[in-house]
């Protein structure tokens, strides 16, 4: 590491070469963190449950029932009886009265999480942002059966002691470019671009169909919540969305590369384009690439674009800086 710093100081190293070397280092760190995935080994999972103002004066058991989790009342009573529900490291009683602001800790011993795709790849990094190609399946945040086997947990280990912030969402079963802010200031600058729909997203897919037109659009709404398998569907009461399609070429096997830039107020991502193709009766997606463009916090810099090719077996990507 010292020799590397001395070489940078006394020898000319282009920004591109420095970034390339940094990405190689980061991706090597990621491979170590993900082999094995941290949730694949048994560990004691400690899940916090925050007590809100509305629960003031409720008993522990009535508050837990109100959460409508997968646990039944008897499940919670068994957990409490096993001393696996704590406040300030002290086991609670089922009829104990709660105060707002308290934090319950649900201790889950010998936790082993379901397998996920570990092929996370860093596409770009600077002082403000870390851009990665998220594989699928892989949840963005700890939720349900997943805690350590999530993108956020892995990036927290990679960037510690920083507290990275994922500024937008992709479904667990969706692969693509994910923007991570390394600071609170960066998150405040980038997140509104996703909320207002000013981020440019483009997907290149290979689809199987038998339609003649080379260009078409779809404005079918996409469901607000994912289905049990992590996907989304066309829903008349869903999020507004707009996808434009353009056929780039036609192949003898009736599979055709289709370019579809995305313009949507929702965040259904690659699922939006997939279901718009199905809704328009344009067939089944085989595989595809994704790109994402946004405005950097530094207003003197051009916009940034990132490409994330999706390949058989493992998602791989390469960062591209440009307008």
Phi, psi and omega per residue, in radians:
X1 nan -0.737 3.128
X2 -1.110 -0.753 3.118
X3 -1.092 -0.648 3.141
X4 -1.130 -0.736 3.135
X5 -1.131 -0.730 3.136
X6 -1.117 -0.706 -3.134
X7 -1.121 -0.714 3.109
X8 -1.113 -0.584 -3.054
X9 -1.304 -0.702 -3.006
X10 -1.831 -0.212 3.113
X11 -2.051 2.553 3.125
X12 -1.295 2.124 3.071
X13 -2.139 2.121 -3.103
X14 -1.173 2.673 3.075
X15 -0.980 -0.642 -3.138
X16 -1.127 -0.763 3.138
X17 -1.160 -0.663 3.123
X18 -1.137 -0.741 3.118
X19 -1.123 -0.742 -3.137
X20 -1.034 -0.771 -3.136
X21 -1.168 -0.674 3.111
X22 -1.099 -0.720 3.130
X23 -1.148 -0.676 3.098
X24 -1.073 -0.718 3.115
X25 -1.137 -0.797 -3.122
X26 -1.089 -0.758 -3.106
X27 -1.212 -0.528 3.033
X28 -1.167 -0.703 3.074
X29 -1.088 -0.731 3.135
X30 -1.082 -0.724 -3.139
X31 -1.083 -0.654 3.100
X32 -1.181 -0.732 -3.133
X33 -1.141 -0.542 -3.034
X34 -1.709 0.119 -3.126
X35 -2.255 1.675 -0.058
X36 -1.423 2.893 3.056
X37 -1.059 2.398 -3.007
X38 -1.064 -0.457 3.132
X39 -1.461 -0.062 -3.110
X40 -1.477 -0.215 3.110
X41 -1.820 2.432 -3.102
X42 -1.000 2.359 3.099
X43 -2.647 2.917 3.076
X44 -1.550 1.950 -3.115
X45 -1.561 2.145 -3.133
X46 -2.004 1.807 -3.050
X47 -1.776 2.125 -3.139
X48 -1.373 2.517 3.047
X49 -2.250 1.953 -3.073
X50 -1.460 2.421 3.140
X51 -1.651 1.976 -3.109
X52 -1.425 3.013 -3.133
X53 -1.024 -0.676 -3.080
X54 -1.122 -0.349 -3.106
X55 -1.600 0.096 3.141
X56 -1.015 2.223 3.122
X57 1.538 -0.125 3.101
X58 -1.352 2.666 2.999
X59 -1.335 2.796 3.134
X60 -0.996 -0.805 -3.046
X61 -1.193 -0.679 3.133
X62 -1.212 -0.631 3.096
X63 -1.125 -0.783 -3.126
X64 -1.105 -0.686 3.092
X65 -1.086 -0.627 -3.097
X66 -1.200 -0.297 -3.120
X67 -1.302 -0.319 3.111
X68 0.965 0.841 3.075
X69 -1.479 -3.102 3.123
X70 -1.249 -0.290 3.128
X71 -1.335 2.391 3.029
X72 -1.451 3.022 3.082
X73 -1.029 -0.712 -3.138
X74 -1.177 -0.627 3.067
X75 -1.010 -0.824 -3.125
X76 -1.135 -0.670 3.124
X77 -1.134 -0.653 3.089
X78 -1.165 -0.691 3.105
X79 -1.102 -0.755 3.126
X80 -1.135 -0.745 3.141
X81 -1.108 -0.480 3.133
X82 -1.526 0.141 -3.129
X83 1.029 0.648 -3.134
X84 -1.872 0.256 3.026
X85 -2.255 2.111 -2.962
X86 -2.186 2.681 2.853
X87 -2.268 2.141 -3.085
X88 0.939 0.728 3.097
X89 1.166 0.215 3.117
X90 -1.942 2.263 3.112
X91 -1.029 2.471 -3.127
X92 -1.706 2.916 3.027
X93 -1.869 2.657 -3.070
X94 -1.044 -0.650 -3.081
X95 -1.683 0.142 3.117
X96 -1.096 2.396 -3.104
X97 -1.502 2.369 -3.082
X98 -1.667 2.709 3.044
X99 -2.049 2.510 3.122
X100 -1.090 2.474 -3.125
X101 1.642 -0.229 3.086
X102 -1.223 2.811 3.119
X103 -2.285 2.050 3.040
X104 -1.443 2.511 3.047
X105 -2.047 2.044 3.079
X106 -1.601 1.941 -3.106
X107 -1.584 2.124 -3.140
X108 -2.062 1.742 -3.092
X109 -1.300 2.724 3.034
X110 0.949 0.722 3.140
X111 -1.294 2.276 2.971
X112 -2.244 2.124 -3.053
X113 -1.562 2.735 3.106
X114 -1.068 2.664 3.139
X115 -1.175 2.618 3.102
X116 -2.387 3.036 3.071
X117 -1.483 2.127 -3.051
X118 -1.668 0.089 -2.992
X119 -1.412 0.946 3.060
X120 -1.277 2.415 -3.125
X121 -2.384 2.263 3.098
X122 -1.363 2.245 3.141
X123 -1.735 -0.521 -3.046
X124 -2.830 2.614 3.048
X125 -2.685 2.379 2.919
X126 -2.455 -2.837 -3.066
X127 -1.190 -0.378 -3.055
X128 -1.820 -0.634 -2.930
X129 -2.231 2.599 2.905
X130 -2.206 2.117 -3.112
X131 -1.922 2.226 -3.105
X132 -2.229 2.761 2.981
X133 -1.701 1.904 -3.117
X134 -1.482 2.188 3.068
X135 -1.415 3.098 3.065
X136 -2.363 2.504 -0.006
X137 -1.458 2.417 3.048
X138 -2.845 2.041 3.112
X139 -1.157 2.607 3.086
X140 -1.284 -0.827 -3.043
X141 -2.114 2.766 2.986
X142 -1.040 2.233 3.120
X143 -2.929 2.622 3.084
X144 0.970 -2.160 -3.112
X145 -1.420 -0.059 -3.045
X146 -1.941 2.374 3.090
X147 -2.389 -1.271 3.124
X148 -1.343 -0.474 3.088
X149 -1.497 1.064 3.123
X150 -2.450 2.703 -3.102
X151 -1.071 -0.775 -3.088
X152 -1.078 -0.760 -3.133
X153 -1.071 -0.769 -3.132
X154 -1.099 -0.753 -3.131
X155 -1.199 -0.558 3.052
X156 -1.095 -0.684 3.097
X157 -1.195 -0.652 -3.107
X158 -1.178 -0.689 -2.990
X159 -1.803 0.057 -3.083
X160 -0.975 2.504 0.188
X161 -1.532 0.176 3.085
X162 -1.133 2.780 3.062
X163 -2.027 1.549 -3.082
X164 -1.149 2.662 -3.136
X165 -2.214 2.139 3.063
X166 -1.410 2.095 -2.960
X167 -1.611 0.009 3.053
X168 -2.729 -3.093 -3.037
X169 -2.236 2.595 2.875
X170 -2.275 2.510 3.082
X171 -1.090 2.731 -3.122
X172 -0.990 -0.657 -3.094
X173 -1.590 0.246 3.113
X174 -1.964 2.268 3.053
X175 -1.720 2.754 3.107
X176 2.700 -3.050 -3.090
X177 -1.332 2.301 3.097
X178 -2.169 2.306 3.129
X179 -1.722 2.222 3.124
X180 -2.074 2.149 3.081
X181 -1.512 2.322 -3.100
X182 -1.524 -0.240 3.127
X183 -2.391 2.844 3.096
X184 -1.122 -0.677 3.118
X185 -1.074 -0.743 3.123
X186 -1.100 -0.718 3.125
X187 -1.076 -0.716 3.140
X188 -1.145 -0.509 -3.140
X189 -1.436 -0.531 -3.041
X190 -1.669 -0.711 -3.028
X191 -0.979 -0.736 3.129
X192 -1.050 -0.458 3.122
X193 -1.134 -0.602 3.074
X194 -1.319 -0.682 -3.095
X195 -1.154 -0.588 -3.109
X196 -1.642 -0.024 3.080
X197 1.324 0.378 -3.139
X198 -1.544 -0.143 3.086
X199 -1.316 2.296 3.123
X200 -1.525 2.224 3.103
X201 -2.184 2.361 -3.120
X202 -2.395 2.392 3.124
X203 -2.183 2.386 3.053
X204 -1.975 1.994 -3.045
X205 -2.117 2.632 3.004
X206 -1.828 2.039 -3.024
X207 -2.142 2.768 3.115
X208 -1.933 2.108 -3.124
X209 -2.758 3.077 3.136
X210 -2.384 0.741 -3.137
X211 -1.823 2.711 -3.021
X212 -1.681 -0.478 -3.037
X213 -1.256 2.598 -3.108
X214 -1.792 -0.118 3.114
X215 -2.630 2.433 -3.140
X216 -2.843 2.933 -3.140
X217 -2.305 2.764 3.042
X218 -2.461 2.399 3.090
X219 -2.135 0.380 -3.135
X220 -1.121 2.294 3.137
X221 -1.167 2.549 -3.131
X222 -1.838 2.435 -3.097
X223 -0.944 2.516 -3.101
X224 -1.271 -0.566 -3.090
X225 -2.079 2.550 3.102
X226 -1.232 2.752 3.064
X227 -1.361 -3.137 -3.091
X228 -1.090 -0.458 3.123
X229 -1.629 0.167 3.058
X230 1.585 -0.049 -3.135
X231 -1.610 -3.116 3.078
X232 -2.291 2.886 -3.056
X233 -2.336 2.941 2.979
X234 -1.243 2.271 -3.063
X235 -2.474 2.069 -3.137
X236 -0.971 -0.481 3.136
X237 -1.752 0.276 -3.053
X238 -1.481 -2.876 -3.113
X239 -1.317 2.431 3.085
X240 -1.131 2.486 -3.105
X241 -2.722 2.742 -3.070
X242 -2.604 2.078 -3.137
X243 -2.218 2.306 3.080
X244 -1.896 2.325 -3.085
X245 -2.010 2.531 3.057
X246 -2.478 2.168 3.101
X247 -1.355 2.220 -3.107
X248 -1.591 -0.609 3.095
X249 -2.854 2.891 3.129
X250 -2.147 2.371 -3.094
X251 -1.921 2.794 -3.113
X252 -1.134 -0.482 -3.120
X253 -1.515 0.228 3.105
X254 1.135 0.387 2.951
X255 -1.858 2.356 -2.973
X256 -2.329 2.290 3.008
X257 -1.159 2.233 -3.120
X258 -2.168 2.231 3.099
X259 -1.689 2.241 3.094
X260 -2.409 1.630 2.973
X261 -1.105 2.586 -3.017
X262 -1.951 2.290 3.000
X263 -2.284 1.842 -2.983
X264 -2.607 2.594 3.016
X265 -1.509 -0.204 3.133
X266 -1.627 -2.960 3.134
X267 -2.351 0.784 -3.111
X268 -1.469 -0.171 2.990
X269 0.983 -2.382 -3.060
X270 -1.060 -0.502 3.102
X271 -1.092 -0.590 -3.132
X272 -1.041 -0.874 -3.138
X273 -1.134 -0.703 -3.138
X274 -1.040 -0.855 -3.067
X275 -1.315 -0.500 3.033
X276 -1.138 -0.662 3.071
X277 -1.101 -0.762 -3.126
X278 -1.172 -0.667 -3.137
X279 -1.128 -0.610 3.125
X280 -1.481 0.113 3.136
X281 1.069 0.748 3.129
X282 -1.870 0.309 2.893
X283 1.640 -2.814 -2.940
X284 -1.880 2.393 3.102
X285 -1.384 2.388 3.075
X286 -1.612 -1.096 3.081
X287 -2.835 2.958 -3.105
X288 -2.941 3.001 3.106
X289 -1.919 2.869 3.119
X290 -2.370 2.591 2.996
X291 -2.419 2.687 -3.086
X292 -2.454 2.350 3.105
X293 -2.196 2.404 3.137
X294 -2.568 2.942 3.113
X295 -1.592 2.242 -3.136
X296 -1.259 2.752 3.104
X297 -1.090 -0.601 3.110
X298 -1.352 1.851 -3.025
X299 -1.169 -0.261 3.108
X300 -1.399 -0.185 -3.126
X301 -1.671 2.669 3.080
X302 -1.222 2.972 3.035
X303 -1.069 2.785 -3.096
X304 -2.034 2.368 3.096
X305 -2.143 2.451 3.141
X306 -2.251 2.315 3.127
X307 -1.890 2.391 3.139
X308 -2.283 1.546 3.098
X309 -1.096 2.403 3.091
X310 -1.864 2.054 -3.068
X311 -2.112 2.899 -3.134
X312 -1.079 2.250 3.017
X313 1.561 -0.832 -3.077
X314 -2.532 2.284 3.089
X315 -1.333 2.267 3.123
X316 -2.266 2.689 -3.108
X317 -2.640 2.867 3.093
X318 -2.484 2.265 -3.112
X319 -1.338 2.422 3.106
X320 -2.240 2.129 3.114
X321 -1.728 2.260 -3.133
X322 3.095 -3.049 -3.136
X323 -1.436 nan nan
